[in-house]
Amino acid sequence: MEGFNHSRVSEFVLLGLTDSPELQTFFFVIFSGFYLITMLGNGLILLTVLSTPHLHSPTYFLLSNLSLIDMCLSSFATPKMIMDFFAERKTISFEGCISQIFFLHLFTGTEIVLLISMSFDRYIAICKPLHYSTIMSQRVCVGLVVTSWTVGFLHTTSQLAFTLYLPFCGPNVVDSFFCDLPLVIQLACIDIYVLGIFMISTSGVIALGSFLLLLTSFIIVLVTIKDHSSTGTSKAFSTCTAHFIVVLMFFGPCIFIYVWPFTNFLVDKVLSVFYTIFTPFLNPLIYTLRNQEVKTAVKKKLNNQNLNLGKTTPRYPVQ
């Protein structure tokens, strides 16, 4: 923890998305709605999977963990961004800034491995259906989730191990609505361009490699199901399409931002919004609208809640 003593900067100034009062009010309404729906949607999927016996399968176990990670990913910076829309001076403490970087890379690293695990689950289910229950046992599923969080923790620790000991002695303006490694590392008072490029690009290479791996698995699955019956093929294709949409939305912005770090493009802000706000918002919509089992279970859960509310009638004294 001595690394904090080397820093003369006690806080960072966040420029946010815009300095226009009209746009800030508009964004406050829009992003507040997105955040609320994200938490409710992912929370509903998590609750539905946990409380529905026939959804206690490897596929939905991994899906419920994806919803949990999305709730975390949308919460590490979005609530502060929403509050900052009406703040004259948007600041964050040094410790708060480091915490945002830690949680960002923890949740994104975890989600990358979890998406690969979900792809592996689909591959086994479609390409090796007779061995599915043996391969995707409860122990294996728990192991995949634990591995996802472990890899995420190791990834974010490796990113911060170097950053914590950098001297921040002057510039403290971050041109974004949250602290991210490519932006913060530029504010250090020493020349770390080459080392910084290597560190940050490593995240981009990992994201790109993972995306290519997932793309390859999708191609293999689609080739495998090509000769199956039309009904089975349609269902498998729908599932793979939903998974691929999620993967593309998540990996696309990450690859662009981290493969080419140290660029101050407006598009970087837009992409940051996309993978921290829009992707967690769209995930429950994609999986519930394209997955009949989840959609039916959610409707049944909501109908049961409505019936329970309808049974609660006020009691009046007998005349």
PLY file of the C-alpha trace (Angstrom):
ply
format ascii 1.0
element vertex 319
property float x
property float y
property float z
element edge 318
property int vertex1
property int vertex2
end_header
0.00 0.00 0.00
3.01 2.33 0.01
2.21 3.07 -3.62
-0.47 5.50 -2.51
2.14 7.59 -0.66
4.01 8.25 -3.90
0.97 9.99 -5.40
0.45 13.72 -4.92
-2.91 13.59 -6.66
-5.73 13.03 -4.18
-8.56 13.11 -6.72
-9.28 12.98 -10.44
-11.65 15.20 -12.43
-14.02 13.35 -14.75
-15.12 15.27 -17.84
-18.14 13.01 -18.31
-19.98 12.52 -21.58
-20.88 16.14 -22.29
-20.87 19.62 -20.76
-24.20 20.63 -22.31
-26.90 21.10 -19.60
-29.65 20.02 -22.01
-27.84 16.84 -23.00
-26.96 16.08 -19.38
-30.66 16.19 -18.45
-31.50 13.98 -21.43
-28.75 11.49 -20.58
-29.83 11.46 -16.93
-33.33 10.29 -17.91
-32.11 7.81 -20.54
-29.34 6.17 -18.52
-31.42 6.08 -15.33
-34.03 4.12 -17.28
-31.40 1.82 -18.78
-29.84 1.14 -15.40
-33.19 0.40 -13.75
-34.26 -1.97 -16.53
-30.83 -3.64 -16.50
-31.03 -4.40 -12.80
-34.67 -5.52 -12.95
-34.20 -7.61 -16.11
-31.06 -9.41 -14.99
-32.45 -9.78 -11.49
-35.61 -11.36 -12.91
-33.59 -13.85 -14.97
-31.47 -14.71 -11.93
-34.54 -15.20 -9.74
-36.40 -17.19 -12.41
-33.52 -19.62 -12.97
-32.98 -20.13 -9.24
-36.67 -20.73 -8.49
-37.63 -22.83 -11.54
-36.67 -26.52 -11.14
-36.62 -27.40 -14.85
-34.15 -24.55 -15.48
-31.62 -26.09 -13.08
-29.37 -27.18 -15.94
-25.80 -26.21 -16.92
-26.97 -23.82 -19.65
-29.18 -21.78 -17.34
-26.75 -22.00 -14.44
-24.18 -20.24 -16.65
-26.84 -17.81 -17.90
-27.78 -16.84 -14.34
-24.12 -16.16 -13.58
-23.92 -13.98 -16.70
-26.87 -11.97 -15.37
-25.09 -11.57 -12.02
-21.91 -10.32 -13.72
-23.93 -7.93 -15.90
-25.56 -6.46 -12.79
-22.09 -5.92 -11.32
-20.65 -4.53 -14.57
-23.45 -2.00 -14.91
-23.05 -0.87 -11.28
-19.33 -0.14 -10.93
-19.60 3.28 -12.68
-23.15 3.94 -13.93
-24.71 5.14 -10.63
-21.91 7.71 -10.17
-22.25 8.82 -13.79
-25.99 9.37 -13.29
-25.40 11.43 -10.13
-22.61 13.41 -11.80
-24.94 14.73 -14.50
-26.07 17.41 -12.02
-22.68 17.99 -10.39
-20.85 21.19 -11.29
-17.48 19.53 -10.74
-17.26 15.81 -11.33
-14.51 14.37 -9.16
-13.48 10.97 -7.86
-10.91 10.18 -5.20
-7.66 8.44 -6.11
-8.79 5.33 -4.24
-12.19 5.48 -5.95
-10.54 5.75 -9.35
-8.32 2.74 -8.68
-11.39 0.83 -7.44
-13.23 1.52 -10.70
-10.29 0.17 -12.70
-10.15 -2.88 -10.44
-13.85 -3.73 -10.77
-13.98 -2.96 -14.48
-11.24 -5.45 -15.32
-12.51 -7.95 -12.74
-16.00 -8.07 -14.25
-14.92 -7.89 -17.90
-12.25 -10.56 -17.39
-14.78 -12.78 -15.62
-17.38 -12.26 -18.35
-14.89 -13.14 -21.09
-14.18 -16.55 -19.52
-17.86 -17.10 -18.74
-18.86 -16.42 -22.36
-16.26 -18.97 -23.45
-17.74 -21.42 -20.92
-21.23 -20.82 -22.33
-19.91 -21.43 -25.83
-18.31 -24.70 -24.63
-21.67 -25.70 -23.11
-23.45 -25.11 -26.43
-20.74 -27.00 -28.32
-21.12 -30.08 -26.07
-24.93 -29.92 -26.17
-25.07 -29.79 -29.97
-21.98 -31.73 -31.06
-21.86 -34.38 -28.29
-25.45 -34.65 -26.99
-25.06 -38.23 -25.72
-22.17 -37.23 -23.46
-23.62 -33.87 -22.38
-24.80 -34.87 -18.90
-21.48 -36.59 -18.19
-19.24 -33.78 -19.42
-21.30 -30.85 -18.12
-21.75 -32.14 -14.60
-22.56 -29.91 -11.66
-18.95 -30.06 -10.55
-17.73 -28.94 -13.98
-20.22 -26.06 -14.11
-19.21 -24.79 -10.68
-15.57 -25.17 -11.71
-16.16 -23.08 -14.86
-17.76 -20.27 -12.84
-15.02 -20.34 -10.18
-12.40 -20.31 -12.95
-14.12 -17.30 -14.54
-13.92 -15.25 -11.34
-10.37 -16.44 -10.64
-9.15 -15.42 -14.09
-10.94 -12.07 -13.75
-9.25 -11.45 -10.39
-5.80 -12.41 -11.67
-6.26 -10.24 -14.75
-7.26 -7.12 -12.84
-4.54 -7.68 -10.22
-1.90 -7.85 -12.95
-3.18 -4.61 -14.44
-3.15 -2.73 -11.13
0.14 -4.13 -9.81
2.00 -1.70 -12.05
-0.47 1.21 -11.95
-0.54 1.58 -8.16
3.14 2.49 -8.03
3.09 5.11 -10.77
3.73 8.73 -9.64
0.71 10.97 -10.27
2.00 14.43 -9.46
0.09 16.89 -11.64
-2.44 16.20 -14.43
-5.65 14.73 -13.03
-8.30 15.21 -15.76
-9.87 12.00 -17.11
-11.75 12.49 -20.37
-14.51 10.00 -19.63
-17.29 9.28 -17.15
-15.23 6.66 -15.29
-11.59 5.74 -14.71
-10.09 3.28 -17.15
-6.50 2.15 -17.47
-5.65 3.73 -20.88
-6.86 7.13 -19.65
-5.40 7.12 -16.14
-2.00 5.72 -17.07
-1.41 8.71 -19.38
-1.55 11.04 -16.37
1.55 9.55 -14.74
4.54 11.87 -14.38
6.96 9.48 -16.06
7.24 8.25 -19.62
5.56 4.86 -19.66
4.46 4.85 -23.30
6.15 1.60 -24.38
5.36 -0.32 -21.19
1.83 1.13 -21.12
1.21 0.10 -24.72
2.34 -3.43 -23.88
0.20 -3.67 -20.72
-3.00 -2.28 -22.17
-2.67 -3.98 -25.55
-2.39 -7.27 -23.69
-6.05 -6.85 -22.69
-6.92 -6.13 -26.30
-5.04 -9.19 -27.55
-6.77 -11.37 -24.94
-10.17 -10.00 -26.01
-9.35 -10.48 -29.71
-8.04 -14.02 -29.18
-11.10 -14.95 -27.11
-13.42 -13.53 -29.76
-11.71 -15.51 -32.54
-11.92 -18.65 -30.39
-15.65 -18.11 -29.87
-16.19 -17.36 -33.55
-14.46 -20.63 -34.45
-16.67 -22.55 -32.02
-19.81 -21.01 -33.55
-18.70 -22.04 -37.03
-18.01 -25.61 -35.87
-21.44 -25.81 -34.18
-23.26 -24.46 -37.24
-21.47 -26.90 -39.53
-22.36 -29.75 -37.18
-26.09 -28.95 -37.07
-26.37 -28.35 -40.81
-27.59 -31.91 -41.51
-29.92 -32.19 -38.52
-33.69 -31.96 -38.65
-35.16 -28.55 -39.42
-36.70 -28.17 -35.95
-33.52 -29.01 -34.08
-31.44 -26.95 -36.46
-33.70 -23.93 -36.04
-33.56 -24.09 -32.24
-29.79 -24.59 -32.17
-29.27 -21.80 -34.69
-31.45 -19.46 -32.63
-29.49 -20.23 -29.48
-26.13 -19.75 -31.19
-27.31 -16.51 -32.80
-28.36 -15.08 -29.43
-25.03 -16.07 -27.90
-23.07 -14.60 -30.81
-24.94 -11.27 -30.59
-23.96 -11.02 -26.91
-20.35 -11.89 -27.74
-20.15 -9.34 -30.56
-21.63 -6.54 -28.46
-19.25 -7.25 -25.60
-16.00 -7.97 -27.43
-16.29 -5.39 -30.22
-15.84 -2.26 -28.03
-13.23 -3.97 -25.81
-11.09 -4.93 -28.81
-11.28 -1.44 -30.32
-10.42 0.38 -27.08
-7.60 -1.86 -25.85
-5.91 -2.92 -29.09
-5.30 0.76 -29.92
-4.78 2.48 -26.54
-3.78 6.10 -25.91
-6.20 7.48 -28.50
-8.57 10.30 -27.55
-11.39 9.55 -29.94
-14.99 10.49 -29.17
-15.88 7.00 -30.34
-14.02 5.59 -27.31
-16.56 7.28 -25.03
-19.43 5.86 -27.06
-17.95 2.37 -26.98
-17.35 2.65 -23.22
-21.05 3.43 -22.78
-21.89 0.49 -25.00
-20.09 -2.27 -23.10
-20.70 -0.90 -19.58
-24.37 0.11 -20.02
-25.95 -1.14 -23.25
-24.59 -4.70 -23.24
-25.79 -5.52 -19.68
-29.11 -3.88 -20.66
-29.54 -5.92 -23.85
-28.38 -9.30 -22.52
-31.63 -10.16 -20.66
-33.70 -8.96 -23.63
-31.75 -11.13 -26.06
-31.86 -14.26 -23.93
-35.52 -13.93 -22.89
-36.87 -12.92 -26.30
-34.94 -15.63 -28.19
-35.17 -18.42 -25.61
-38.62 -19.95 -25.32
-37.93 -21.81 -22.05
-36.71 -18.68 -20.26
-39.52 -16.59 -21.73
-42.16 -19.10 -20.60
-40.65 -19.35 -17.11
-40.51 -15.56 -16.75
-44.15 -15.21 -17.85
-45.21 -17.91 -15.39
-43.27 -16.19 -12.61
-44.91 -12.84 -13.36
-48.39 -14.43 -13.64
-47.93 -16.16 -10.28
-46.96 -12.85 -8.71
-50.07 -11.21 -10.17
-52.28 -14.03 -8.88
-50.77 -13.74 -5.41
-51.40 -10.01 -5.42
-54.97 -10.57 -6.59
-55.66 -12.92 -3.70
-54.75 -10.23 -1.19
-58.09 -8.54 -0.61
-58.90 -5.96 2.05
-60.86 -7.13 5.09
-63.85 -5.17 6.23
-65.65 -5.50 9.55
-68.86 -7.56 9.45
-71.91 -5.33 9.52
0 1
1 2
2 3
3 4
4 5
5 6
6 7
7 8
8 9
9 10
10 11
11 12
12 13
13 14
14 15
15 16
16 17
17 18
18 19
19 20
20 21
21 22
22 23
23 24
24 25
25 26
26 27
27 28
28 29
29 30
30 31
31 32
32 33
33 34
34 35
35 36
36 37
37 38
38 39
39 40
40 41
41 42
42 43
43 44
44 45
45 46
46 47
47 48
48 49
49 50
50 51
51 52
52 53
53 54
54 55
55 56
56 57
57 58
58 59
59 60
60 61
61 62
62 63
63 64
64 65
65 66
66 67
67 68
68 69
69 70
70 71
71 72
72 73
73 74
74 75
75 76
76 77
77 78
78 79
79 80
80 81
81 82
82 83
83 84
84 85
85 86
86 87
87 88
88 89
89 90
90 91
91 92
92 93
93 94
94 95
95 96
96 97
97 98
98 99
99 100
100 101
101 102
102 103
103 104
104 105
105 106
106 107
107 108
108 109
109 110
110 111
111 112
112 113
113 114
114 115
115 116
116 117
117 118
118 119
119 120
120 121
121 122
122 123
123 124
124 125
125 126
126 127
127 128
128 129
129 130
130 131
131 132
132 133
133 134
134 135
135 136
136 137
137 138
138 139
139 140
140 141
141 142
142 143
143 144
144 145
145 146
146 147
147 148
148 149
149 150
150 151
151 152
152 153
153 154
154 155
155 156
156 157
157 158
158 159
159 160
160 161
161 162
162 163
163 164
164 165
165 166
166 167
167 168
168 169
169 170
170 171
171 172
172 173
173 174
174 175
175 176
176 177
177 178
178 179
179 180
180 181
181 182
182 183
183 184
184 185
185 186
186 187
187 188
188 189
189 190
190 191
191 192
192 193
193 194
194 195
195 196
196 197
197 198
198 199
199 200
200 201
201 202
202 203
203 204
204 205
205 206
206 207
207 208
208 209
209 210
210 211
211 212
212 213
213 214
214 215
215 216
216 217
217 218
218 219
219 220
220 221
221 222
222 223
223 224
224 225
225 226
226 227
227 228
228 229
229 230
230 231
231 232
232 233
233 234
234 235
235 236
236 237
237 238
238 239
239 240
240 241
241 242
242 243
243 244
244 245
245 246
246 247
247 248
248 249
249 250
250 251
251 252
252 253
253 254
254 255
255 256
256 257
257 258
258 259
259 260
260 261
261 262
262 263
263 264
264 265
265 266
266 267
267 268
268 269
269 270
270 271
271 272
272 273
273 274
274 275
275 276
276 277
277 278
278 279
279 280
280 281
281 282
282 283
283 284
284 285
285 286
286 287
287 288
288 289
289 290
290 291
291 292
292 293
293 294
294 295
295 296
296 297
297 298
298 299
299 300
300 301
301 302
302 303
303 304
304 305
305 306
306 307
307 308
308 309
309 310
310 311
311 312
312 313
313 314
314 315
315 316
316 317
317 318
